[in-house]
Amino acid sequence: MFKYFSIFILIIFSKGLSEETLSIGFWNVENLFDIENDPEKNDDEFAIGGRKNNTPEIYDLKIKRAAEVLRDLNVDVIGLCEVENRKVLTDLNVAYKEKNYKIIHYDSPDSRGIDNALMFDETKIEIIDSKAIPNTLENGYKTRDILYVKGKYLNELIHIFVNHWPSNYGGREKALPKRKTTANLHLEHIFEIQKINKNSEIILIGDFNENPNEQNIQLLKKHGLSSLMEPMVGKPKIGTYVYRGKDYLYDQIIVNEGLQDQMNLTLVLESIQILDLPKYRQQEGNYKHFPFRFWAGNRLLGGYSDHLAIKVEIKKISSK
């Protein structure tokens, strides 16, 4: 089963809620690369002849495993990170037969070629606009773009940002300023949206490479953006990622006050979920409880990802 958590967000239901919901999910697919060697990307290890000894059959298994996650998550909108290109998204969409998602994807300047993407059910949400927001760090290094998508659900606008913030590779102290730059970039775009409508409905989904109680997520909180994962911090065996045996909540859904009030769209109470089925974690050995990865270095495990998927539901408040 999913693990369910109570999220203590005050929402006053004076106008009632519509029956229909929009489910929004996120998953770090962990290196969803094709097997072609792109000379402009650092993707050699996944290509035929690379050190992972990848094959078409292994690639097909990766796609099959990813489709299994989408099937279990079962959402109307899914943000993904660590995808190489549109081809792998198309292959994933074909393998996930239960829905016919439309795809939003832009190539980012990341040296490894990994991007953010959004897949959505066009019968549930109308997409009005999308763009890649370039994220250039203070040293001039260009990291993954932020994917911005503006949509309309039951005639109400919703703004979705798909994220993959700079990792702790090279040390946490060096990474914190990079993520601060990314957080401030986010705020700039959110402030622009709120200039037009201060009650805009805004949701951030992604792998933020920080826990909800860490400084750059807390920077967002100072400006009215709340991580729905924050009440889970410190709970035993709860997390979306494990490092050196410790659970982390790097994968998060963050919403502004517009999605927590009694106007237009609002969260469905207690709908925040981590897709934490037993098959998504290793069940024995030295890495018991770790997410069941597809690769461990260059060794094929045949699992899913080093991150667990997450989801939430929203509803429209209907007038009576």
C-alpha positions as CSV (number, residue, x, y, z in Angstrom):
1,M,0.0,0.0,0.0
2,F,0.9,3.6,-0.2
3,K,2.0,5.2,3.0
4,Y,-0.5,7.9,4.1
5,F,0.3,10.9,6.1
6,S,-1.7,13.6,7.8
7,I,-0.8,17.0,6.5
8,F,-1.8,19.7,9.0
9,I,-2.9,22.4,6.6
10,L,-5.9,24.5,7.5
11,I,-8.5,24.7,4.7
12,I,-12.0,26.0,5.4
13,F,-14.6,24.3,3.4
14,S,-17.3,26.9,3.5
15,K,-18.2,26.5,-0.2
16,G,-17.9,22.8,-0.7
17,L,-15.7,20.8,-3.0
18,S,-16.3,19.4,-6.5
19,E,-16.2,15.6,-6.8
20,E,-13.5,15.5,-9.4
21,T,-9.8,15.7,-8.5
22,L,-6.6,16.3,-10.4
23,S,-3.8,14.1,-9.3
24,I,-0.2,15.4,-9.7
25,G,2.9,13.3,-9.2
26,F,6.6,13.4,-9.4
27,W,9.4,10.9,-9.9
28,N,13.1,10.9,-10.3
29,V,13.5,8.1,-12.8
30,E,17.3,7.8,-12.2
31,N,19.1,8.0,-15.5
32,L,16.5,7.2,-18.1
33,F,19.0,7.2,-21.0
34,D,18.6,5.6,-24.4
35,I,21.4,3.4,-25.8
36,E,22.6,5.8,-28.5
37,N,25.9,7.7,-28.0
38,D,25.1,11.4,-28.3
39,P,28.4,13.2,-29.0
40,E,27.1,16.4,-27.3
41,K,26.3,14.7,-24.0
42,N,28.2,12.7,-21.4
43,D,26.1,9.7,-22.0
44,D,28.7,7.2,-23.1
45,E,28.3,4.8,-20.1
46,F,24.7,4.0,-21.2
47,A,25.4,3.7,-24.9
48,I,26.0,0.4,-26.6
49,G,29.7,-0.4,-26.0
50,G,29.8,1.7,-22.8
51,R,31.0,0.5,-19.5
52,K,27.6,-0.5,-18.3
53,N,27.4,-3.1,-21.1
54,N,23.9,-1.8,-22.0
55,T,21.8,-3.7,-24.5
56,P,18.4,-3.1,-26.2
57,E,17.0,-5.8,-23.9
58,I,18.3,-3.9,-20.8
59,Y,16.9,-0.6,-22.1
60,D,13.5,-2.3,-22.7
61,L,13.6,-3.5,-19.1
62,K,14.3,0.0,-17.8
63,I,11.3,1.3,-19.8
64,K,9.1,-1.5,-18.5
65,R,10.1,-0.8,-14.9
66,A,9.4,2.9,-15.3
67,A,6.0,2.2,-16.9
68,E,5.2,0.0,-13.9
69,V,5.8,2.9,-11.5
70,L,3.6,5.2,-13.6
71,R,0.9,2.5,-13.5
72,D,1.1,2.2,-9.7
73,L,1.2,6.0,-9.2
74,N,-1.7,6.5,-11.6
75,V,-1.8,10.3,-11.9
76,D,-3.2,12.8,-14.3
77,V,0.0,14.9,-14.4
78,I,3.5,13.6,-13.7
79,G,6.7,15.5,-13.5
80,L,9.9,13.6,-14.2
81,C,13.6,14.3,-13.8
82,E,16.7,12.6,-15.1
83,V,15.3,11.9,-18.5
84,E,17.8,12.2,-21.5
85,N,15.5,13.2,-24.3
86,R,12.0,13.1,-25.8
87,K,12.7,9.6,-27.3
88,V,12.8,8.0,-23.9
89,L,9.6,9.7,-22.9
90,T,7.9,8.6,-26.0
91,D,9.1,5.0,-25.4
92,L,7.8,5.2,-21.8
93,N,4.5,6.6,-22.9
94,V,4.0,3.7,-25.3
95,A,4.9,1.2,-22.6
96,Y,2.4,2.7,-20.2
97,K,-0.7,1.7,-22.0
98,E,-3.3,2.8,-19.4
99,K,-3.0,6.5,-20.4
100,N,-2.1,8.4,-23.5
101,Y,0.0,11.2,-22.0
102,K,1.0,14.2,-23.9
103,I,4.7,15.2,-23.3
104,I,6.4,18.5,-22.5
105,H,10.1,18.4,-22.7
106,Y,13.0,20.8,-23.4
107,D,16.7,19.9,-23.8
108,S,18.7,21.5,-21.0
109,P,22.4,22.5,-21.0
110,D,23.2,19.9,-18.3
111,S,26.5,18.2,-19.2
112,R,25.1,14.7,-18.8
113,G,22.0,15.7,-20.8
114,I,19.5,14.9,-18.1
115,D,16.3,17.1,-18.2
116,N,13.0,17.7,-16.5
117,A,9.8,16.8,-18.2
118,L,6.0,16.8,-17.7
119,M,3.5,14.2,-19.0
120,F,-0.2,14.9,-18.7
121,D,-3.7,13.6,-19.5
122,E,-5.1,16.2,-21.8
123,T,-8.7,15.2,-20.9
124,K,-8.0,16.4,-17.3
125,I,-5.9,19.5,-17.8
126,E,-5.6,22.0,-20.6
127,I,-2.0,23.3,-21.1
128,I,-1.8,27.0,-22.0
129,D,1.9,27.6,-21.9
130,S,5.3,26.1,-21.1
131,K,8.9,27.0,-21.1
132,A,12.3,26.1,-19.8
133,I,13.7,28.5,-17.3
134,P,17.5,28.6,-17.6
135,N,19.3,28.2,-14.3
136,T,22.8,29.6,-14.5
137,L,24.7,29.5,-11.2
138,E,27.0,32.2,-9.8
139,N,30.2,30.6,-11.3
140,G,28.6,30.6,-14.8
141,Y,27.9,26.9,-14.6
142,K,24.6,26.0,-16.4
143,T,22.6,23.3,-14.6
144,R,19.3,21.7,-15.3
145,D,16.5,24.1,-16.4
146,I,13.4,24.5,-14.3
147,L,10.4,23.4,-16.4
148,Y,7.4,25.8,-16.1
149,V,3.9,24.8,-17.2
150,K,0.7,26.9,-17.0
151,G,-2.5,24.9,-17.2
152,K,-6.2,25.2,-16.7
153,Y,-8.1,22.7,-14.6
154,L,-11.9,23.1,-14.4
155,N,-11.4,26.6,-15.8
156,E,-9.0,27.6,-13.0
157,L,-5.4,28.4,-13.7
158,I,-2.6,26.4,-12.1
159,H,1.1,27.0,-12.4
160,I,3.4,24.0,-12.2
161,F,7.2,24.0,-11.8
162,V,9.2,20.8,-12.3
163,N,12.6,20.8,-10.5
164,H,15.9,19.0,-10.2
165,W,18.0,21.2,-8.0
166,P,21.8,20.9,-7.8
167,S,23.0,17.8,-6.0
168,N,25.5,17.5,-3.1
169,Y,28.1,16.1,-5.5
170,G,31.4,17.7,-4.5
171,G,30.2,18.4,-1.0
172,R,27.1,19.9,0.7
173,E,28.8,23.2,1.6
174,K,29.5,23.9,-2.0
175,A,26.1,22.8,-3.1
176,L,24.1,25.0,-0.7
177,P,24.9,28.3,-2.5
178,K,23.9,26.7,-5.8
179,R,20.6,25.7,-4.5
180,K,20.1,29.2,-3.0
181,T,20.6,30.6,-6.5
182,T,18.0,28.2,-7.7
183,A,15.5,29.0,-5.0
184,N,15.9,32.7,-5.6
185,L,15.3,32.1,-9.4
186,H,12.1,30.3,-8.5
187,L,11.0,33.2,-6.3
188,E,11.6,35.7,-9.1
189,H,9.2,33.8,-11.4
190,I,6.6,33.3,-8.6
191,F,6.6,37.0,-7.7
192,E,5.9,37.8,-11.4
193,I,3.0,35.4,-11.4
194,Q,1.6,36.9,-8.2
195,K,1.9,40.4,-9.6
196,I,-0.9,39.5,-12.0
197,N,-2.9,37.5,-9.4
198,K,-1.8,37.4,-5.7
199,N,-4.1,34.4,-5.2
200,S,-2.5,32.3,-8.0
201,E,-2.4,28.5,-7.6
202,I,1.2,27.5,-7.6
203,I,2.8,24.0,-7.1
204,L,6.5,23.0,-7.2
205,I,7.3,19.4,-7.7
206,G,10.8,17.9,-7.9
207,D,14.0,16.5,-6.5
208,F,15.2,19.4,-4.4
209,N,18.3,17.6,-3.0
210,E,17.4,19.1,0.4
211,N,15.1,18.1,3.2
212,P,12.0,20.3,3.9
213,N,13.6,21.7,7.0
214,E,16.9,22.7,5.3
215,Q,17.8,26.3,4.6
216,N,16.8,26.7,0.9
217,I,13.4,25.0,1.2
218,Q,12.9,27.2,4.3
219,L,13.8,30.2,2.2
220,L,10.8,29.4,0.0
221,K,8.7,28.9,3.1
222,K,9.4,32.5,4.2
223,H,7.6,33.6,1.1
224,G,4.5,31.5,1.6
225,L,5.5,28.2,0.0
226,S,5.0,25.1,2.1
227,S,6.5,21.7,1.6
228,L,3.9,19.1,2.1
229,M,6.6,16.7,3.2
230,E,7.7,18.8,6.2
231,P,5.4,17.0,8.7
232,M,7.2,13.7,7.7
233,V,10.7,14.9,8.7
234,G,12.1,12.7,11.4
235,K,9.6,9.9,11.2
236,P,11.3,6.5,11.2
237,K,11.7,4.7,7.9
238,I,9.9,7.5,6.0
239,G,11.6,9.1,3.0
240,T,12.0,9.1,-0.7
241,Y,15.8,8.6,-0.9
242,V,18.4,6.8,1.3
243,Y,22.0,7.8,1.7
244,R,24.4,5.9,4.0
245,G,21.4,4.3,5.7
246,K,19.6,7.6,6.5
247,D,16.2,8.5,5.0
248,Y,15.8,11.8,3.2
249,L,12.8,13.6,1.8
250,Y,14.5,15.2,-1.2
251,D,11.5,14.6,-3.5
252,Q,8.8,17.1,-2.5
253,I,5.6,18.8,-3.4
254,I,5.6,22.4,-2.4
255,V,2.5,24.6,-2.6
256,N,1.8,28.3,-2.1
257,E,-1.0,29.8,0.0
258,G,-3.2,29.9,-3.1
259,L,-3.5,26.1,-2.9
260,Q,-4.2,26.2,0.8
261,D,-7.1,28.7,0.9
262,Q,-10.8,28.3,0.2
263,M,-10.7,29.9,-3.2
264,N,-10.7,28.3,-6.6
265,L,-8.4,25.2,-6.2
266,T,-7.3,23.6,-3.0
267,L,-5.5,20.6,-1.7
268,V,-7.3,17.4,-0.9
269,L,-6.6,16.8,2.8
270,E,-4.2,13.9,3.5
271,S,-3.8,13.1,-0.2
272,I,0.0,13.5,-0.1
273,Q,1.5,10.0,-0.7
274,I,4.8,8.3,-1.2
275,L,4.7,5.3,-3.5
276,D,6.3,3.0,-1.0
277,L,5.3,-0.5,-2.1
278,P,7.7,-3.3,-0.8
279,K,8.9,-4.0,-4.4
280,Y,10.3,-0.5,-4.6
281,R,12.8,-1.1,-1.7
282,Q,15.4,-3.8,-1.2
283,Q,14.2,-6.3,1.3
284,E,17.4,-7.9,2.4
285,G,21.2,-7.6,2.6
286,N,23.4,-4.7,3.4
287,Y,21.1,-2.3,1.5
288,K,17.8,-3.4,3.0
289,H,15.3,-0.6,3.0
290,F,17.2,1.3,0.3
291,P,15.1,2.1,-2.9
292,F,15.6,-0.8,-5.3
293,R,17.8,0.7,-8.1
294,F,18.0,-0.3,-11.7
295,W,21.8,0.2,-11.7
296,A,24.3,-0.1,-8.8
297,G,27.3,1.5,-10.4
298,N,27.9,-0.6,-13.6
299,R,26.1,-3.6,-12.1
300,L,22.5,-4.3,-13.3
301,L,20.1,-4.8,-10.4
302,G,17.0,-4.5,-12.5
303,G,15.0,-2.5,-10.0
304,Y,13.3,0.9,-10.5
305,S,15.2,4.0,-9.2
306,D,17.1,5.3,-6.2
307,H,14.1,7.6,-5.5
308,L,10.5,6.9,-4.7
309,A,7.6,8.6,-6.5
310,I,5.2,11.0,-4.8
311,K,1.7,12.4,-5.5
312,V,-1.0,14.7,-4.3
313,E,-4.6,15.6,-5.3
314,I,-6.3,18.9,-5.7
315,K,-9.9,19.9,-6.1
316,K,-11.9,22.9,-7.2
317,I,-14.0,24.6,-4.6
318,S,-17.4,24.9,-6.1
319,S,-19.9,27.7,-5.3
320,K,-23.3,26.6,-4.0
